[in-house]
Amino acid sequence: MAKFTVAAFLLVLAKGSAFAPPSIQQAKSNSSASYISLNQSTRAAATETESKPAESVTVTEPVQQKTTQPPASVPSSGKREKILKEPALWEYNFGLQDPQLTLPHGIIPRVSSPEKYQITEEQIATLERDGVVHIKGVFDQEWVDYLRAATNKQVQEPHFWAFAGTASKLYDYIQRNVWQTNKAFADFYYHSAMGHVLAQCGRTDEIRVSTDLLMVNPNKGFKWHQDNQNGPITWEEGIRFWITMDETPKDYGAPVYLKGSHRNTVVDELSVFVDIEQEGMEEYKDQLLEFRTMPGDMLIWHPRTIHKVDGPSDGIWTSYRRVLGGTVAKAGTTYHDKRGTGGVLSDLGRHGLEDGMKLSSPFFPIVYPRFDDDEARDRDSGKVGRDPRDIIGKIGGLAGKASGEKFFSFFKVLGSQAKAER
């Protein structure tokens, strides 16, 4: 794992060579806690209407959390301070990262089969009807501790591919396709029950990761929007997911969805932010579904479902809100070349797929019914990742196109919001 320098990256771009990560240096584990091996059994999911609280509601911070993250507090001066500071330029790394975390439940990396977690027909029907479903307690305390440790290590050793998103001030830390660079997240997808849950939700027999995001503390939040950074797939081929590692704060941070808004016919598919007061949204704008997620919960929704997250009014998070989210693709999905649209930003790898081809590639790894050994080896060898040549070529295609103007309006909206809130 090499430290990033501006000169080094410019040299890579100047040569036009593919992004080839340096050899992996084994990082010491962030955790001194030992995991207890448990026999995994298929557990029944708790529904939203059950009176019994989810197993994951009461949680205890693991040992590694106590040693790596300070408790939320307000200094004696009374001024609120961020729990997480923005990395300095020289702190960024690039290449492959491996925090060497022990997987829960005695799982052997790249050997054990993925775990399973049975959900109900009622939950699947809720997703199809409302466009979103909250599934409680999918991941137990061991998995929550694992994800927290992986996230903490990633934040402590920020990757270069997080630079643009973090520098934008949208999040305290945000990194797309974190599974490509951090082995701990790849192992989570390969071995956890995530794929099984999403396969049931999509009524499909195959799940591939199209794109993902590690998101820590969304500053002032994200206003009403739909998700168009889903990778090279269509709305109907994808399923969006959130996996939460922390309790939602009392006064902010709870995701809010417009019930049934995935069926709207008025919002342009290239739009990011959505004006819910526009004509045609009357049926949905007052149908609010708010979810106060707990550690180990999953939120699953249709990519077109309109939603928002409100952060603290001052943009200062004094506690953590860590989420692993993204989009998966169902069986039968084909590759859609999105050059010329903002959607291309979630597809910057040199995978060789062309429009209309079957979405089958180590860049979009299968995680259900089981991970593919060859795909995993390609990922571990550094063959899977973003490529400067494709970054320049694909993003360059936005210039001069109406769709590009729609995408870049996203940044104008952010700028105007920031000015209005000053």
MIKOLDO-361085 format. One record per atom (N, C-alpha, C): x, y, z. Coordinates in steps of 0.2 Angstrom, whole numbers, plus 5000, padded with zeros to 4 digits. Atoms other than C-alpha are relative to their C-alpha. Layout:
residues N
XYZ
...
***
This chain:
residues 422
500449945000
500050005000
500450065000
499649945001
500850164994
499750065002
500349934998
500650345000
499950034993
500149965006
499850454987
500450075000
499749935001
500750604980
499750034994
500249975006
500150724967
500449984994
499650015005
501650704957
500049934997
500050075002
501550514957
499449994995
500650015003
499750524951
500050034993
499949975007
500150644937
500449964996
499550045004
501550534931
499649944997
500450065002
500250384930
499650034994
500549985005
499050494920
500450024993
499649985005
500450564909
500249944996
499850065004
501050384904
499449974997
500650035003
499250334900
500049935002
500050074999
499550174908
499449985005
500550024996
498250074917
500250005008
499850004993
498050094936
500149935002
499850064998
499049954942
500350005008
499849994994
499149944961
500649975002
499350034998
500849914969
499849945004
500150064996
501049754979
499750015006
500350004994
500049724994
500550005006
499650004994
500849775010
499549985006
500450024995
500049685025
499950045005
500049954994
499349805037
499849965006
500250034994
499149765055
499350015001
500750004999
497449725061
499850065005
500249944995
496449875069
499749975006
500350034994
495749755081
500449955004
499650054996
496549665096
499549955003
500550054997
494849575100
500049944996
500050065003
494749395096
499249984999
500750025002
493149335087
499949935002
500250064998
492249185094
499649964994
500350045006
491849045081
499349985002
500750024999
489949015080
499849964994
500350035005
488948895070
499450044997
500649955003
487848995058
499449964998
500750035002
486048945056
499650064996
500449955003
484749025045
499550035005
500549974996
483749155055
499450034997
500649975003
482049215052
500050085001
499949934999
481949405049
499450035004
500549974997
480949515060
499650054996
500449965004
479549615052
499950075003
500149934997
479249805054
499450005005
500650004995
477549765063
500149965006
499950044994
478249645076
500150055006
499849964994
478249715094
500649985003
499450024997
479749615099
500650044996
499449975003
481349725096
500549964997
499550045004
482649675084
500649985004
499450024996
484149585091
500550055000
499449955000
485349725086
499850075003
500249944997
484449865095
500550025005
499549994995
485549855110
500749984999
499450025002
487349855106
500650035005
499449984996
489049865114
500650014996
499449995004
490549945106
500549955001
499550055000
491849815102
500750045003
499349974997
493649835110
500350054995
499649965005
494349905093
499750065000
500349935000
493050045093
500250045005
499849964994
493550105110
500750024999
499349985001
495350115105
500150044994
499849975006
495150195088
499550064999
500549955001
493650315090
499850035007
500249974994
493350445103
499350005001
500750004999
491650455112
499850074997
500249935002
490550595105
499950045007
500049954995
490750745116
500050074998
499949935001
490650935117
500550035004
499549974995
492151025123
499850055004
500249954995
492151135138
499850074997
500149945003
492051285126
499250004998
500750005002
490251225121
500049994993
500050005007
490751225103
500049924998
500150075003
490251065093
500649994996
499450025004
491750975085
499949944996
500150065004
491750845071
500449945004
499750064997
492150675077
500549974995
499650025005
493050645061
500350064996
499749945004
494250765052
500249984993
499850025007
494550775034
500749994999
499350025001
496150685028
500450064997
499549955004
497650795023
500249964994
499850035007
498250765005
500549955001
499550055000
499750675010
499849945004
500250054996
498750555021
499749944995
500350055005
497950465005
500549954998
499650065002
498550295000
499749984993
500350035005
498250204984
500449934999
499850075000
498450014979
499549965004
500450044996
497649874988
500150005007
500050004992
497249875007
499749945003
500350064997
497049725018
500150015008
499949994992
496649765037
500149935004
499950074997
496849575040
499549995006
500550024995
495249555050
499749935000
500350075000
494549395056
499350004999
500850015002
492849345048
499749975006
500450034994
491449305061
499849934998
500350075001
490749135064
500449954998
499550055002
492349045060
500049994993
500050005007
492149085042
500750004997
499350015003
493749035031
499950044994
500049965006
494049175018
500149964994
500050035007
493749115000
499949935000
500150075000
493348945006
499249995002
500650014997
491748955017
499450024995
500649985004
490048965008
499750065003
500349944997
489049125010
499449985005
500550014995
487849135025
499350014997
500749995002
485949135023
499650045005
500449974995
484649245031
499350004996
500750015003
482749205027
499650065002
500449944998
481649355025
499349974998
500750025001
479749345023
499750034993
500449985006
478549355008
499750075001
500349944998
477749505017
500550064999
499549965001
479449595017
500150024992
499949995007
479649564998
499550044997
500549965003
477949624994
500050075002
499949934998
478249785004
500550044996
499549975004
479749824994
499750014993
500349995006
478749794978
499550055000
500649964999
477249894984
500350085001
499849934998
478150044993
500650024997
499349985003
479850044984
500550005005
499550014995
480750015000
499849965006
500250044994
480849895015
500650005005
499550004994
481749895032
500049935003
500050074997
482349725037
500550015006
499749994994
482949725055
500549945002
499550054997
484449635063
500249944995
499850055005
485049545047
500749985002
499350024998
486849555054
500150015007
500050004992
487249505072
500650055002
499549964997
488549595083
500749994997
499350015003
490049505076
500150034993
500049975006
489649565059
500050075000
500049924999
489349745065
500750025002
499449994998
490949735074
500650004994
499650015006
491849675058
500050064996
500149945005
491149815047
500350065003
499749944997
491549945060
500850005000
499350005000
493349885061
500350024993
499749995007
493549885042
499950074999
500149935002
492750055041
500550055004
499549964996
493850125055
500750004997
499350005003
495450065047
500050034993
500149965006
494850135030
500150075001
500049934999
494550305037
500750025003
499349984997
496250305047
500549994994
499550005006
497150255030
499650014994
500549985006
496050345017
500349984993
499850025007
496150284999
499950064996
500049945004
496550404985
499350004996
500650005003
494850354977
499450035004
500549974996
493950434991
500150085000
499849935000
494850604988
499550054998
500549955003
493550684977
499450015004
500650004996
492050634987
500150045007
499849974994
492850685003
500150075000
499849935001
493550844997
499450044998
500649965001
491750894991
499650025006
500349994994
491250905009
499349975001
500650045000
489750795005
499949965006
499950054994
490350665018
500650025003
499449994997
491650665031
500549954997
499650055004
492250505021
499549964996
500450045004
491550425006
500449974994
499550045005
492350294994
499549954996
500350045004
491550214979
500449944998
499650065001
491950034975
500549985005
499550014995
492850014991
500249925000
499850075000
492749824989
500649984995
499550015005
493949834974
500750015004
499449984997
495349914986
500149975007
500050034993
494949845003
499749935001
500250075000
494949655005
499449995005
500550014995
493849665021
499350014997
500749995003
492349735011
499949944995
500150055005
492649604997
499849945004
500150064996
492649465010
499350005003
500749994997
491049535018
499549984994
500550025005
490149525001
500049934998
499950075002
490849354997
499749955005
500250054995
490349275014
499450015004
500649994996
488949365022
499349984997
500750015003
487049345020
499750054996
500249945004
486949505010
499749984994
500350035007
486749414993
499449965001
500650044999
485449295000
499450055001
500649964998
484349435007
499850044993
500249965006
484449534990
499849964995
500350055005
484149384980
499349995001
500750014998
482549354989
499650064998
500449945002
482049534987
499950014993
500149995007
482349534969
499749944996
500350065003
481549364966
500549974994
499550025005
483149314957
500549945003
499550064998
484449164958
500750024999
499349985001
485949274955
500150075002
499949934998
486649434963
500750024998
499349975001
488149534957
500150075003
499949934997
488849694965
500250044994
499949955005
488649834952
500550055002
499649944997
489349974963
499950005007
500249994993
489550014981
500350065003
499749944997
489950154993
500049995007
499949994993
490650175010
499950075002
500249934998
489850325018
500050015007
499949984993
490350405034
499850075001
500249934998
489350555041
499850054994
500249965006
488350645027
500050085001
500049924999
488750825034
499350025001
500749974999
487150925031
499549954997
500550055003
486350775022
499950014993
500150005007
485650745005
499350014999
500749985001
484050824999
499649954996
500450055004
482650734989
500449994994
499750025006
483450634975
499849934999
500050075002
483450474966
500749984998
499350025001
484950364963
500149984993
499950025007
485650364946
500849984999
499350035000
487450304951
500049935002
500250074998
486950124950
500549954996
499650045004
488350064938
499749994993
500250015007
488050004920
499449964999
500650045000
486349934923
499450055000
500749965000
484449994921
499750005007
500450004994
483250034935
499849935002
500450064998
482349874934
500549945001
499550064999
483949764934
500450015007
499749994994
484549844950
499650005007
500349994993
484249844969
500550045004
499649964995
484849974981
500049975007
500050034993
485449924998
500450055005
499649974995
486050005014
500149955006
499850044994
486949915029
500250055005
499949954995
486950015044
500549975006
499550024994
488350005058
499950045006
500149964994
487750135070
499250025001
500649974999
486150195078
499850064997
500249935002
485250335070
499950055005
500149954995
485350495080
499350025001
500749984998
483750555088
499750054996
500349945003
483550725079
500250004993
499849995007
484350695062
500349934997
499750065003
485050565050
499649944998
500450055002
483550455047
499850004993
500249995007
483250415029
499250004999
500749995001
481550465023
499849994992
500150025007
480750395007
499350024998
500749985002
479150444997
499749934998
500450075001
478050284997
499850004993
500350015007
477750214980
500350044994
499849965005
478750344971
500549974995
499650045005
479750214961
499549994994
500550015006
478150214950
499950074997
500249935003
478150404946
500350004993
499850005007
478250444928
500250074998
499949935001
478750634929
500750015001
499349984999
480550634935
500449974995
499550035006
481850614921
500549965003
499550054998
482950464923
500750035001
499349974999
484550574922
500050055005
500049954994
484050694936
500249965006
499850024993
484850684953
499550025005
500549974995
483950804964
499350004997
500750005002
482050804963
499650055004
500549954997
480750944966
499449965001
500650044998
479350844975
499450054999
500649965001
478250994972
499850014993
500250005007
478250974953
499449974998
500750045002
476650924944
500249934998
499950075001
476450744944
500249965006
499850034994
477150714961
499550005006
500549994995
475550754971
499849935003
500150074997
475250564974
500549985005
499550024995
476850544983
500350045005
499649954996
477550704991
499850005007
500250004993
476550675007
500049935003
499950064998
476850495008
500749985003
499350004997
478350495020
500149935004
499850064996
479150335026
500750025003
499349984997
480550375039
500249935004
499850064997
481650235046
500650025004
499549994996
482750245061
500449945001
499650075001
483950105057
500549995006
499650024995
484950015070
500649964997
499450045002
486649925069
499849934998
500250075003
486449765058
499450004996
500650005004
484949825049
500150014993
500049985007
484649835030
499450044998
500649965004
483649965020
500149974993
500050035007
483249895003
499550044996
500549965004
482450004989
500149994993
500049995007
482050024971
500450064998
499649955002
483350134962
499650074999
500449945002
481950254957
499650035006
500349984995
481250274974
500350075003
499749934998
481450464979
500150005008
499850014993
482250484996
500550065002
499549954998
483250605007
500349985007
499750004993
484350615023
500250065002
499849944997
484450765034
500549995005
499550004995
486050795043
499950055005
500149944995
486350915058
500050064996
500149935003
485951095054
500750034999
499449975001
487751145056
500549964997
499650055003
488450995047
500649975004
499550034995
489450935062
499749945003
500250064997
489250755067
500549995006
499650014994
489850725085
500049925001
500050074999
489550535083
500049974993
499950035006
489750415069
499349974997
500650035004
488450365055
500449974994
499650045005
489350225045
499549964997
500550045004
488450145031
500449974994
499850035006
488950025018
499449994995
500550005004
487850045003
500249994993
499950005007
487650024984
499549974996
500550035004
486749934970
500349934998
499850065003
486749754965
499649984994
500350025007
486249674948
499749935001
500450065000
484949534946
500249954994
499950045006
485149384935
499750024994
500249985006
485049414917
500250074998
499849935001
485749594918
500550004994
499549985005
486649664903
500350065001
499649944999
487949794902
499850064996
500349945004
487349964897
500650065001
499449955000
488750094892
499650075001
500349944998
488250254900
500450064999
499649945002
489550364892
499650064998
500449955002
488850534889
499550025006
500449984994
487850534906
500450005006
499750004993
488250554924
500049935003
499950074997
487950374927
500649964999
499350035001
489650334920
500550005005
499649994994
490450394936
500049945004
500050064996
490050224944
500249944995
499750065005
490850124929
500650034997
499449975003
492650184927
500549955000
499550055000
493550014926
500149984993
499950025006
494349944911
499949924999
500250075000
493349784910
499949974993
500150035007
493149764891
499349984998
500750015001
491249744892
499750054995
500349955004
490249824878
499350005000
500749994999
488449884877
499649944997
500450065001
487249734877
500349945002
499750074998
488449604883
499749985007
500250034993
488049494898
500450035005
499649984995
488549574914
500349955004
499650064997
489849444919
500750024999
499349975000
491549514924
500250005008
499749994993
492649514940
499950075002
500249934998
492249704940
499350015003
500750004997
490449664944
499949935003
499950074998
490749504955
499449975003
500650044998
489449374958
500149995008
500050024993
489049354977
499549955002
500550054999
487549244976
499849964994
500050054994
487349094976
500749995003
499350014997
489249094978
500450044996
499449965004
490749204974
500349954995
499750045005
491749144960
500850015001
499350004998
493549094964
500550044995
499649965004
494349164948
499950085000
500149934999
493449334950
500350025006
499749984994
494049344968
500850004999
499350005001
495849304962
500250064996
499949945004
495749444949
500050065004
500049944996
495249564962
500650005005
499450004996
496649504974
500650024997
499449995003
497949524961
500150074997
500049935002
497449704957
499850014993
500249995007
496749674940
499350035000
500749975000
495049744945
500150075004
499949934997
495049934948
499950054995
500149945005
494850104940
500650014996
499449995005
495950154925
500050074998
499949935002
496550324921
499850024993
500249995007
496250304903
499350004999
500750005000
494450254905
499750065004
500249944996
494250394918
499950064995
500049945005
494750524905
499649994994
500450015006
493850444890
499350005002
500750004999
492250414899
499750065003
500349944997
492050574909
500050054995
499949955005
492650674894
499450004995
500650015004
491050604885
499550045002
500549964998
490050714896
500050074997
499949935003
490650874888
499650014994
500449985005
489450964877
499349964999
500750035000
487950844880
499550025005
500649984995
486250884887
500049965006
500150044994
486350744899
500650025004
499549984996
488050804905
499850065004
500249944996
487250974909
499549985005
500450024994
485950884919
500449975006
499650034994
487250794929
500450055003
499649954997
488350944932
499550055004
500549964996
486751034938
500049985007
499950034993
486950924953
500550045004
499649974996
488451014958
499850085001
500349934999
487651184955
499550005006
500550004994
486251134967
500450005006
499650014994
487551084980
500250075002
499749934999
488351254978
499550055003
500549954998
486751354979
499749985007
500250024993
486251254995
500550025005
499549974995
487851295003
500050075001
500049934999
487751475000
499350025004
500649984997
485951485006
500049985007
499950024993
486451395022
500550045004
499549964997
487851515026
499750055005
***
